[in-house]
Amino acid sequence: MNNNNGMQKRMLIMTLVVFAFFIAYEFLVLKPQQEEKAKQEQIAKEQKQNSAPDVANVANAPAGQSQDDMNKSIQALSTKAIGSSNILTTIKTNRNIIEIDKLGRVAQVTLLDAKYKDENGDQIKLFEADQLRPLEVRFANTDINDEAFKVSYETTAINVDASTEAQKFTLVQKLSGLTLTKNFTVYPNGHYDLDISTDKKEQYFITNGFRPNVLADMYADHGLYLKLNDGTMELTSDEDLDKVKSYTGIKFVSNFDRYYATVIYNFDNSLQVSLMPDNNSNPQGFVHVTEKTSFSGYMGPKNFNDLKALHPELTDVIEYGWFTFIAKPMFTLLQFIQSYVGNWGWTIVILTILIKLVLYPLSYKGMVSMNKLKDLAPKMKEIQQKYKDDKQKQSMHMMELYKKHNANPMGGCLPLILQIPVFFAIYRVLLNAIELKGAEWIFWVQDLAEMDPYFVLPILMGASMWLQQRITPNTMQDEMQKKIFQMLPIIFTFFFLWFPAGLTLYWFVNNVFTIAQQYYINQLFEKKRAAKK
């Protein structure tokens, strides 16, 4: 260790820069990527997709299949132009309207809950018209596959009303060499069970389709999520898949954007799944089937309670990133508080206060260390001047000074670093919680999932961050470091202008209570200094 001007300030700057660059990266790097992706998707819509995957690089081939069999199977996954979009069966539940086209695929899902509306005030529809559709079947035998995309299904019901009780219906596709049957059971809560079979033994695949395309922004992950039998999760983000990957022992496959997901799951008999990249390296999931299989499915919002009601493990569909182990219990606590408070805005305020109370011992130690270092600043500067040509002696005398006054040069930074995982966890919770969509707080904040329309919260957050800096002891000697430090409230305010109001509210309340804690510690030290005089 050299001196306080070295390690202590470096750690403080590093901590602040971590936050600044975390936000800057999302705004300056991820957002342009999303814009470029949207442009490429528009181009792809105008082209007929007919490329096949490179079967030479297939990894993780399922047990029991030879490489030749696997190659034959994967060839069936080659992307194919979507056929007729004429609707064969329309299903109404009390959560959504599901439209099945003449090729037995889910053409569209329209959400019925009043809060699920787009910017035009229309009920949200999950899928683009020309994307890979859920429940599309593809055969390993290319001749059968070609015929299957030309022959329409027959249905036992044109309209299915499952809004009050479960309803069954059947789709049948009669090909020249075999007959494929899909037996559906649809439930009022919008999920379904599917038994699919052929009357002859034949290898085929059924896809989960491309993810919902409602809100795929720079803030949250979107792509495909797998849960394996051993409990591990496998995330493949959009634009990240460069070759076919195959897995066995899969509990669920979920294609998702920020708030919505299409899920195929079976927790009793695991699935065998292959992922294939489309023209933009986005993951497409295909379930392997030989003759018959059964599974359940869900297409809609990633609402925690709805997913839990279907199966407790389905809550893993909600992806929180690296700090899931903190984020998941934090969301559970958030829901518990909201069940009593009834307002998500005040719930965020209460959660923030609870987090500050739990972390107060760490914060207290850090603030005390900063005040001690402020008091020692003149003596540290004296040592730096006296031994400016001998860094070894300078470091030795600095350590003696710290030891004598029981000061820790890392004490102000370490507690802050330990709090970073908590911040990232609450960040991901508030970003991914669809429960905040349409949830109002007070007055002008009518949707905590959207940015503050009048920028009141970002400005208050920036002002509170500036005030926090003003009352926090600062022992920096380097002028450049001071200027960078002073610019952070402006930088953060700029980025938070577009952040969801719920997240900005959390940061603002966090700053207010940090200011209160710092003021209290400062007053204690002022009394001690006055007593020594």
Secondary structure, DSSP 8 states (H G I E B T S, - for coil): ---IIIIIHHHHHHHHHHHHHHHHHIIIIIHHHHHHHHHHHHHHHTS-------GGG-BS--TT--HHHHHHHHHTTS--------EEEEEE-SSEEEEEETTSSEEEEEE-STT-B-TTS-B-B-S-TTS--TT-EEESSHHHHHHHTTS--EES-SEEE-SSS-EEEEEEEE-SS-EEEEEEEE-TTS-EEEEEEESS--EEEEE--S---S---SSS--EEEEEETTS-EEEEETT---S-EEEEEEEEEEEE-SSEEEEEE-SSS-EEEEEEE-TTS-EEEEEEEESEEEEEEEEEE--HHHHHHH-GGGGGGS--GGGHHHHHHHHHHHHHHHHHH--HHHHHHHHHHHHHHHTHHHHHHHHHHHHHHHHHHHHHHHHHHHTTT-HHHHHHHHHHHHHHTT--TTTTTHHHHHHHHHHHHHHHHHHH-GGGTT---STT---TTSB-TT-HHHHHHHHHHHHHHHHS------HHHHHHHHHHHHHHHHHHTTSBHHHHHHHHHHHHHHHHHHHHHHHHHHHHHHHH-
